[in-house]
């Protein structure tokens, strides 16, 4: 049984074959190694190799075959990250379709109740070191977003740092239980990116409120953050079902 190959995956497979060989590789060798595995014709592989030459990812060494260039090595790293992201997004879509809107909204309502208190306490108890760690977390999120990556784990890290800064073990354990029984960080980050929301902006507002040492402002910023996630979830599922949702209600 042959496997179907995404165009980017084909490109990666060809480049990796050249990378592993560490010497010129002929087109016939690549046809033999990849053609049968993925049911690809010699013409298909030949065309792709010419594209790689034009892009500067490979260089033809006469009859000996092709070598991977330095630019090609960089392309391998990029494609591995790109395809990993596509796989993650595909799995998340499956999870979202399986879990459904109601289950995700229940988690967010529970988080809102717990994390509003966490934000309020953090405004009183967070140390300067806590604030710096949260600032660094947001900076990393912004860097990832600028590269087109969705900061799933970094989203969770920010909320964990905030919970630690609140210094209340009961609230920490309660919110960790909610986090562990769901995938809502991954799901909501994916959804918010899908509907066009700014993923890190809410975190910046929460941190600013905590740093101002105002429990009321920190609580309000967290509630606004999770309320926005709730509205984004509703919008996402409405779009998936082809419905129009009036978010002003």
N, C-alpha and C positions, 0 to 999 in steps of 0.2 A: 504493500500500500504506500503510495507516495504522499508527501505532505505539501499543502499549499503554502506559498511563501509570499509574505507582504513585500512590496518593492523595496522598502527600507531594509527588510530582513535579508533579502537577496544581496543587496549592496554590502551589508555587514558580513555576510557569509563569505563573499568573494574577498573582501579586504582582510578578513581574519585568516583565510587560507594563505594569502600572501605573507601576512605577518608571521604566521607559524613557520612557514618555509624558510624564511631568512635567506632566500636565494631566488633568482629568477624562476618563475613558474610559467609554463606554457599554457595556452588556452585549452589545448587538448586534455591536459591534466585536470584543469578546473571543470571541464565538461564531464570528465569521467567521475570526479569526486562528488560534484554537486548536481550534475544533470540527472543522473539516475535517481538520486535521493529525493529530488524535488520535481521530477518529471519536467525538466527544462531542456529545451532544444539547444543545439550548438549556436544557432542564430541568436537566440535570446541572450545567452551568456556572452556571445561575441559583441552584441550591441551594448550590453551593460559595461563590458570592459572598455570599449571605446569611450563611453561616457565618463568612466573613471579616469581615463587618460586625459580627456579634455579638461576635467575638473582639477587635474593636478594631483589626484590621490594615488595614481599609479604611473609608472614610467616604463615604456617598452624598451627592452634591451635586445634588439634584433631578434634572432631566431631563438635565443635562450628563453625568452618569455618576459614577464613583467615583475617589477619590484614595487614594494610599497614605499611611498615617499613619506617624509616627515609630516606633511599635510595629511596624508592618508592615515597615519597613526592617530593624529588628532581627531580625524573623522570617525575612527573606530570608537574612541571614547565617547564622542558625541552621540553616535548611533546607539550605543549600549544604553546610555541614559535615556535617550528618546524612546526607545522601544520598551524599556522598563516602565516609563511613565505611561505609555499606551496600555501596557498590560495591567497596570494598577488601575487605570481609569476604566478599563473593560470589566475588571473584577468588581469595582465599585458599582458600576451600572447594574450588574447582576444582583449584587447585595441590595441595592436600593429597590429594584423591582421585586425582590423577594420579601424584604422587611416591610415595605410599605410606609406610607406617609404617617399613619396614626402612631405606629411604634416609635418612629423618630421624633415626632412631636411630644410624645409622652416623656422621652428622655430629656428633651430640651426644657420642658416645664419643670422637671425634677432638678435639673442643673440650675435653672433660674432661681429656684427657692434656696438652694444651698450656696451658690456662688455669689449671690448678692450679699450674704452675710460674710463670706470670705473676703470680698472686696472691701467691705466696711471695716473689718478688723485689720486687714492689711494696711489700710490708710493710717491706722494708729500704731501698728506694731512692726511694720517693715523697716529693716535697717538700710543703711546706705548701700551695703553690699547686696541686699536683696533687690534694691532698685536697679543697681548696675547689671545684675544678672538678667533681669527682665528687659532692660534696655538692649542688652546684647542679643537676647532672644528675638526681639522685634527686628533688630538690624539684620539678623540672619534671615528672617522671614522676607524682608524687603529685597535682600540680595537674591534669594531663590525666585521670588516672583519676577524680578527683573530678567531672570534667565528663562522664564516661562515654566518654572517648576511650581508645583503646589506644595506648600510646607505643612504636610499632614502632621508629622511628628513634632515639628516646631510649634504648631498650634497647641498641641497637648502640653508641650514643655512649658509654654508661657503660663497656662492655667495651673500647672503643677507648681511652678515657682510662686505664683500668687497665693496658692493654698498653703504652701510652706511658710510664706511670709506672714500669714494670718496667725500662725502659731496656736492653732486649736486642733488637737489631735482627733477629736470627735468629728468635727466638720471635715477634716482631711480624709479620714477613713470612710466617711459617708459618701463624699464626692468621688473618691477613688472607686468605691463599689459601683457607683453609677457609670463611671468611665469604663470600668472593666467589663460590665455586662452589655456593652454596646460598642459599635464602631462609629459613633456619631462624629468624632473629630474628622475622620477620613471622609465620611459621607457629607457632612455640612461644608467642609472645605471644598470638596468637589462641586457641590451644589452651588455654593456662593460664587465660585469661579465661573460656573456654567451660566448663571443669571447675571453676571457682570458686577457683583459686589466687590468692594475693595477689602481684601482679606485682612490686612494688617492695620488698617486705619482704626478700627474699633479698639484693638489692643493698645495703640498709641494713646487713645483717649482715656482708657482705663488706667494706664500707667501715669499719665499726667494727673489724673484725679487722685490716685494713691500718693504720688509724690507731693501733692499740695496739702496732704494730711487732712483731707476733708472726707470723713466717713460717708456723709450724705452724697457728695459728688461721686465718690468711688462706687457706691451702691447704685446710683442712677446710671453711671456709665456702663456697669456690668449688666443691668437690666436692659438698657437700650441695646447692648451688644447681643444678648440672647434673644430679645424680641426681634431684632433684625434677622437673626438666623431663622427664627420661626417663620417670619414673613417670606424669607427666601425659599424655605422648604415648601411653603404653600405655593409660591409662584412657580417653583420648579415642577411640582407635580401637576399644577394646573396646565402648564405649558406641555407637559408630557401627554396629558389627556386631551389637549386641544381646546381647553376651556379658557375663558377670560376671567381673571380674578381681580376684583376691585379691592385694592389694598387699603383704601381709605376707610373702609368700614370697620 
